[in-house]
Amino acid sequence: MNIIINGGTRGIGKEVVLCLAKDVNNKIIVTGRSENALKNFSDKFKNVRTLALDLSLFDEQSTTFMDMVSLHFMKVDILINMAGLLVAKEFMQIGNEEARLMMETNFFGPASVIRLLKPLMPSGSHIVNISSMGGFQGSSKFSGMSYYSASKAALACLTECLATEFCESGIKVNCLALGSVQTEMLAGAFPGYKAPVDAKEMAEFISDFALTGHKFFNGKILPVAVNNP
């Protein structure tokens, strides 16, 4: 499998890379903002290629990204959009720059990646967008999460739309709305809270879903939550 993982240098994304890289038949390109984490991947796994990438600046870096993909892949079987940015502030306290940064990272960036990679994705390929229970309609909402939740809700809705648009191409598009998982991001948003699931456990689920979920689902927003938060 040729797999691209955006946002794979920390938290759940990092664990997804570690999980999928164990299979030497998987050829992986992983992007993220931490160059040290990316170097660790390339040093440890011969089947992992890395690229420093900030999705909030994707328009400026898109050519570099596609050059990297074209160098290593003739096709893309699986795209996992893991990247997420959270600035936990109440709506009236957050600035436009912070708000736009979250929307660029959590929605516009992944959408642009999909647009560029779609011509390389054959029938039977799978796009997995990682959203949040904060963006899941009808779920509990929390103070300080308004823009983050809205950006993740937008990604979830995009999933449904693209599943319809890509249907004739045979590309499946699904979204996992994650509940509370013990990560640095969760600890920053909810200090002192202990999640019932750790990053490695959730990564194993996401990895398996990316490989097999398209056989059973398309255009679905699936809540993956024991607790929220």
NUMAR-333539 format. One record per residue (C-alpha): residue number from 0; residue in three letters; x, y, z. Coordinates in Angstrom, 2 decimals. Example, Ala and Ser with C-alpha at 12.3 -4.5 7.8 and 13.67 -1.06 7.14 Angstrom:
BEGIN
+--------+-------+---------+---------+---------+
! kedren ! vexti !       x !       y !       z !
+--------+-------+---------+---------+---------+
!      0 !   Ala !   12.30 !   -4.50 !    7.80 !
!      1 !   Ser !   13.67 !   -1.06 !    7.14 !
+--------+-------+---------+---------+---------+
This chain:
BEGIN
+--------+-------+---------+---------+---------+
! kedren ! vexti !       x !       y !       z !
+--------+-------+---------+---------+---------+
!      0 !   Met !    0.00 !    0.00 !    0.00 !
!      1 !   Asn !    1.12 !    3.55 !   -0.77 !
!      2 !   Ile !    0.03 !    5.65 !    2.20 !
!      3 !   Ile !    0.23 !    9.37 !    2.96 !
!      4 !   Ile !   -0.25 !   10.53 !    6.54 !
!      5 !   Asn !   -0.57 !   14.25 !    7.20 !
!      6 !   Gly !    0.08 !   15.36 !   10.75 !
!      7 !   Gly !    2.09 !   12.32 !   11.80 !
!      8 !   Thr !    4.73 !   13.74 !   14.12 !
!      9 !   Arg !    2.95 !   13.73 !   17.47 !
!     10 !   Gly !    0.08 !   12.22 !   19.40 !
!     11 !   Ile !   -2.23 !    9.82 !   17.61 !
!     12 !   Gly !   -0.75 !   10.63 !   14.20 !
!     13 !   Lys !    2.71 !    9.56 !   15.32 !
!     14 !   Glu !    1.32 !    6.28 !   16.63 !
!     15 !   Val !   -0.51 !    5.67 !   13.33 !
!     16 !   Val !    2.79 !    5.99 !   11.47 !
!     17 !   Leu !    4.48 !    3.57 !   13.87 !
!     18 !   Cys !    1.63 !    1.10 !   13.49 !
!     19 !   Leu !    1.45 !    1.12 !    9.68 !
!     20 !   Ala !    5.21 !    1.23 !    9.17 !
!     21 !   Lys !    5.62 !   -2.18 !   10.82 !
!     22 !   Asp !    4.37 !   -3.75 !    7.60 !
!     23 !   Val !    7.25 !   -3.43 !    5.12 !
!     24 !   Asn !    4.75 !   -3.74 !    2.26 !
!     25 !   Asn !    3.39 !   -0.33 !    3.24 !
!     26 !   Lys !    5.25 !    2.56 !    1.65 !
!     27 !   Ile !    4.55 !    5.70 !    3.66 !
!     28 !   Ile !    5.02 !    9.43 !    3.23 !
!     29 !   Val !    4.49 !   11.26 !    6.50 !
!     30 !   Thr !    4.28 !   15.03 !    6.93 !
!     31 !   Gly !    4.34 !   17.20 !   10.01 !
!     32 !   Arg !    5.84 !   20.26 !   11.61 !
!     33 !   Ser !    8.43 !   18.55 !   13.83 !
!     34 !   Glu !   11.61 !   17.90 !   11.87 !
!     35 !   Asn !   13.11 !   15.92 !   14.76 !
!     36 !   Ala !   10.16 !   13.53 !   14.81 !
!     37 !   Leu !   10.33 !   13.16 !   11.03 !
!     38 !   Lys !   14.04 !   12.33 !   11.21 !
!     39 !   Asn !   13.33 !    9.65 !   13.80 !
!     40 !   Phe !   10.89 !    8.00 !   11.39 !
!     41 !   Ser !   13.28 !    8.01 !    8.45 !
!     42 !   Asp !   16.11 !    6.70 !   10.63 !
!     43 !   Lys !   13.99 !    3.87 !   12.02 !
!     44 !   Phe !   12.02 !    2.74 !    8.96 !
!     45 !   Lys !   13.29 !    2.17 !    5.42 !
!     46 !   Asn !    9.71 !    2.26 !    4.11 !
!     47 !   Val !    8.96 !    5.75 !    5.46 !
!     48 !   Arg !    9.69 !    9.00 !    3.64 !
!     49 !   Thr !    9.19 !   12.32 !    5.41 !
!     50 !   Leu !    8.46 !   15.93 !    4.56 !
!     51 !   Ala !    8.32 !   18.93 !    6.88 !
!     52 !   Leu !    4.98 !   20.54 !    6.15 !
!     53 !   Asp !    2.74 !   23.10 !    7.84 !
!     54 !   Leu !   -0.82 !   22.69 !    6.58 !
!     55 !   Ser !   -1.67 !   26.23 !    7.62 !
!     56 !   Leu !    0.80 !   27.31 !    4.89 !
!     57 !   Phe !   -0.07 !   24.62 !    2.39 !
!     58 !   Asp !   -0.60 !   26.96 !   -0.56 !
!     59 !   Glu !    3.04 !   28.03 !   -0.25 !
!     60 !   Gln !    4.30 !   24.46 !    0.17 !
!     61 !   Ser !    2.03 !   22.56 !   -2.20 !
!     62 !   Thr !    4.58 !   22.32 !   -5.03 !
!     63 !   Thr !    7.19 !   20.85 !   -2.69 !
!     64 !   Phe !    4.61 !   18.41 !   -1.38 !
!     65 !   Met !    3.59 !   17.20 !   -4.83 !
!     66 !   Asp !    7.22 !   16.93 !   -5.96 !
!     67 !   Met !    7.82 !   14.63 !   -2.99 !
!     68 !   Val !    4.76 !   12.51 !   -3.73 !
!     69 !   Ser !    5.56 !   12.22 !   -7.44 !
!     70 !   Leu !    9.13 !   11.19 !   -6.67 !
!     71 !   His !    8.08 !    8.18 !   -4.62 !
!     72 !   Phe !    4.53 !    7.22 !   -5.65 !
!     73 !   Met !    2.86 !    6.51 !   -8.97 !
!     74 !   Lys !   -0.42 !    6.17 !   -7.09 !
!     75 !   Val !   -1.83 !    6.78 !   -3.60 !
!     76 !   Asp !   -3.90 !    4.02 !   -2.01 !
!     77 !   Ile !   -4.62 !    5.61 !    1.36 !
!     78 !   Leu !   -4.65 !    9.22 !    2.57 !
!     79 !   Ile !   -5.05 !    9.85 !    6.29 !
!     80 !   Asn !   -5.59 !   13.48 !    7.29 !
!     81 !   Met !   -4.52 !   13.47 !   10.95 !
!     82 !   Ala !   -3.35 !   17.07 !   11.32 !
!     83 !   Gly !   -5.05 !   19.11 !   14.00 !
!     84 !   Leu !   -4.45 !   22.43 !   15.73 !
!     85 !   Leu !   -6.27 !   23.56 !   18.85 !
!     86 !   Val !   -6.09 !   26.98 !   20.48 !
!     87 !   Ala !   -8.28 !   26.59 !   23.53 !
!     88 !   Lys !   -9.83 !   30.00 !   24.16 !
!     89 !   Glu !  -13.36 !   31.25 !   24.63 !
!     90 !   Phe !  -14.96 !   32.64 !   21.47 !
!     91 !   Met !  -14.84 !   36.28 !   22.60 !
!     92 !   Gln !  -11.16 !   36.01 !   23.52 !
!     93 !   Ile !   -9.80 !   34.39 !   20.37 !
!     94 !   Gly !   -8.25 !   36.53 !   17.66 !
!     95 !   Asn !   -8.82 !   36.30 !   13.92 !
!     96 !   Glu !   -5.27 !   35.10 !   13.32 !
!     97 !   Glu !   -5.66 !   32.18 !   15.73 !
!     98 !   Ala !   -9.09 !   31.35 !   14.33 !
!     99 !   Arg !   -7.85 !   31.34 !   10.74 !
!    100 !   Leu !   -4.82 !   29.25 !   11.72 !
!    101 !   Met !   -7.12 !   26.52 !   13.04 !
!    102 !   Met !   -9.34 !   26.64 !    9.98 !
!    103 !   Glu !   -6.33 !   26.45 !    7.65 !
!    104 !   Thr !   -4.78 !   23.52 !    9.53 !
!    105 !   Asn !   -7.93 !   21.55 !   10.29 !
!    106 !   Phe !   -9.99 !   22.19 !    7.15 !
!    107 !   Phe !   -8.54 !   24.16 !    4.23 !
!    108 !   Gly !   -5.18 !   22.36 !    4.34 !
!    109 !   Pro !   -6.61 !   18.84 !    4.27 !
!    110 !   Ala !   -9.11 !   19.87 !    1.58 !
!    111 !   Ser !   -6.27 !   21.19 !   -0.60 !
!    112 !   Val !   -4.28 !   17.99 !   -0.09 !
!    113 !   Ile !   -7.25 !   15.91 !   -1.23 !
!    114 !   Arg !   -7.72 !   18.07 !   -4.33 !
!    115 !   Leu !   -4.10 !   17.59 !   -5.38 !
!    116 !   Leu !   -3.91 !   13.87 !   -4.64 !
!    117 !   Lys !   -7.24 !   12.82 !   -6.09 !
!    118 !   Pro !   -5.87 !   12.31 !   -9.65 !
!    119 !   Leu !   -3.33 !    9.84 !   -8.20 !
!    120 !   Met !   -5.92 !    7.79 !   -6.31 !
!    121 !   Pro !   -7.25 !    4.72 !   -8.14 !
!    122 !   Ser !  -10.57 !    2.98 !   -7.71 !
!    123 !   Gly !  -10.58 !    1.24 !   -4.34 !
!    124 !   Ser !   -8.46 !    3.86 !   -2.60 !
!    125 !   His !   -9.48 !    5.34 !    0.73 !
!    126 !   Ile !   -9.42 !    8.84 !    2.22 !
!    127 !   Val !   -9.75 !    8.95 !    6.02 !
!    128 !   Asn !  -10.36 !   12.34 !    7.63 !
!    129 !   Ile !   -9.84 !   12.56 !   11.37 !
!    130 !   Ser !  -12.38 !   14.81 !   13.02 !
!    131 !   Ser !  -13.49 !   15.20 !   16.61 !
!    132 !   Met !  -16.58 !   14.58 !   18.69 !
!    133 !   Gly !  -16.48 !   18.35 !   19.21 !
!    134 !   Gly !  -17.49 !   18.66 !   15.55 !
!    135 !   Phe !  -20.05 !   15.85 !   15.65 !
!    136 !   Gln !  -23.61 !   17.10 !   15.41 !
!    137 !   Gly !  -25.56 !   16.68 !   18.64 !
!    138 !   Ser !  -22.51 !   15.90 !   20.80 !
!    139 !   Ser !  -21.64 !   17.75 !   23.99 !
!    140 !   Lys !  -19.84 !   21.02 !   23.38 !
!    141 !   Phe !  -17.28 !   22.72 !   25.61 !
!    142 !   Ser !  -16.18 !   26.29 !   26.29 !
!    143 !   Gly !  -13.02 !   27.34 !   24.50 !
!    144 !   Met !  -13.47 !   24.87 !   21.63 !
!    145 !   Ser !  -15.70 !   26.84 !   19.26 !
!    146 !   Tyr !  -13.37 !   27.36 !   16.29 !
!    147 !   Tyr !  -11.67 !   23.99 !   16.69 !
!    148 !   Ser !  -15.02 !   22.21 !   16.78 !
!    149 !   Ala !  -16.33 !   24.23 !   13.83 !
!    150 !   Ser !  -13.25 !   23.41 !   11.74 !
!    151 !   Lys !  -13.61 !   19.71 !   12.49 !
!    152 !   Ala !  -17.32 !   19.84 !   11.70 !
!    153 !   Ala !  -16.43 !   21.36 !    8.33 !
!    154 !   Leu !  -14.02 !   18.48 !    7.64 !
!    155 !   Ala !  -16.73 !   15.99 !    8.51 !
!    156 !   Cys !  -19.23 !   17.61 !    6.18 !
!    157 !   Leu !  -16.61 !   17.74 !    3.42 !
!    158 !   Thr !  -16.24 !   13.99 !    3.84 !
!    159 !   Glu !  -19.91 !   13.42 !    3.03 !
!    160 !   Cys !  -19.75 !   15.73 !    0.02 !
!    161 !   Leu !  -16.61 !   14.18 !   -1.45 !
!    162 !   Ala !  -17.92 !   10.65 !   -1.03 !
!    163 !   Thr !  -20.68 !   11.64 !   -3.44 !
!    164 !   Glu !  -18.43 !   13.55 !   -5.85 !
!    165 !   Phe !  -15.79 !   10.78 !   -5.96 !
!    166 !   Cys !  -18.27 !    7.91 !   -6.22 !
!    167 !   Glu !  -17.77 !    7.40 !   -9.96 !
!    168 !   Ser !  -14.00 !    7.28 !   -9.42 !
!    169 !   Gly !  -14.37 !    4.45 !   -6.90 !
!    170 !   Ile !  -12.61 !    6.46 !   -4.17 !
!    171 !   Lys !  -14.10 !    5.97 !   -0.70 !
!    172 !   Val !  -14.09 !    8.85 !    1.78 !
!    173 !   Asn !  -14.83 !    8.42 !    5.48 !
!    174 !   Cys !  -14.43 !   10.42 !    8.67 !
!    175 !   Leu !  -13.64 !    9.27 !   12.21 !
!    176 !   Ala !  -14.87 !   11.64 !   14.92 !
!    177 !   Leu !  -12.63 !   10.89 !   17.88 !
!    178 !   Gly !  -13.63 !   11.27 !   21.48 !
!    179 !   Ser !  -11.19 !   11.76 !   24.35 !
!    180 !   Val !   -7.76 !   10.22 !   23.83 !
!    181 !   Gln !   -4.83 !   10.80 !   26.16 !
!    182 !   Thr !   -2.63 !   13.18 !   24.16 !
!    183 !   Glu !   -0.77 !   16.45 !   24.70 !
!    184 !   Met !   -3.57 !   18.27 !   22.91 !
!    185 !   Leu !   -6.20 !   16.86 !   25.28 !
!    186 !   Ala !   -4.07 !   17.66 !   28.33 !
!    187 !   Gly !   -3.75 !   21.26 !   27.15 !
!    188 !   Ala !   -7.49 !   21.65 !   26.60 !
!    189 !   Phe !   -8.64 !   19.74 !   29.70 !
!    190 !   Pro !   -5.89 !   19.90 !   32.36 !
!    191 !   Gly !   -6.04 !   17.06 !   34.86 !
!    192 !   Tyr !   -8.49 !   15.00 !   32.83 !
!    193 !   Lys !   -7.56 !   11.35 !   32.25 !
!    194 !   Ala !   -8.90 !    9.82 !   29.04 !
!    195 !   Pro !   -9.93 !    6.14 !   28.97 !
!    196 !   Val !   -8.04 !    5.51 !   25.69 !
!    197 !   Asp !   -4.39 !    6.21 !   24.92 !
!    198 !   Ala !   -2.90 !    7.32 !   21.60 !
!    199 !   Lys !   -1.49 !    3.91 !   20.70 !
!    200 !   Glu !   -4.84 !    2.17 !   21.18 !
!    201 !   Met !   -6.66 !    4.71 !   19.03 !
!    202 !   Ala !   -3.92 !    4.55 !   16.40 !
!    203 !   Glu !   -4.38 !    0.81 !   16.05 !
!    204 !   Phe !   -8.07 !    1.33 !   15.37 !
!    205 !   Ile !   -7.44 !    4.13 !   12.85 !
!    206 !   Ser !   -4.77 !    2.10 !   11.05 !
!    207 !   Asp !   -7.04 !   -0.91 !   10.69 !
!    208 !   Phe !   -9.91 !    1.29 !    9.55 !
!    209 !   Ala !   -7.74 !    2.98 !    6.93 !
!    210 !   Leu !   -6.80 !   -0.43 !    5.51 !
!    211 !   Thr !  -10.21 !   -2.09 !    5.59 !
!    212 !   Gly !  -12.97 !    0.44 !    6.40 !
!    213 !   His !  -13.65 !    1.33 !    2.77 !
!    214 !   Lys !  -14.97 !   -2.19 !    2.24 !
!    215 !   Phe !  -17.89 !   -1.43 !    4.54 !
!    216 !   Phe !  -18.33 !    2.37 !    4.68 !
!    217 !   Asn !  -18.41 !    5.38 !    2.38 !
!    218 !   Gly !  -19.33 !    8.95 !    3.20 !
!    219 !   Lys !  -19.78 !    8.12 !    6.87 !
!    220 !   Ile !  -18.95 !   10.20 !    9.93 !
!    221 !   Leu !  -18.29 !    7.57 !   12.58 !
!    222 !   Pro !  -18.06 !    8.56 !   16.27 !
!    223 !   Val !  -15.19 !    6.73 !   17.96 !
!    224 !   Ala !  -15.68 !    7.68 !   21.56 !
!    225 !   Val !  -15.92 !    6.15 !   24.99 !
!    226 !   Asn !  -16.03 !    9.58 !   26.57 !
!    227 !   Asn !  -16.39 !   13.13 !   25.27 !
!    228 !   Pro !  -14.14 !   14.67 !   26.42 !
+--------+-------+---------+---------+---------+
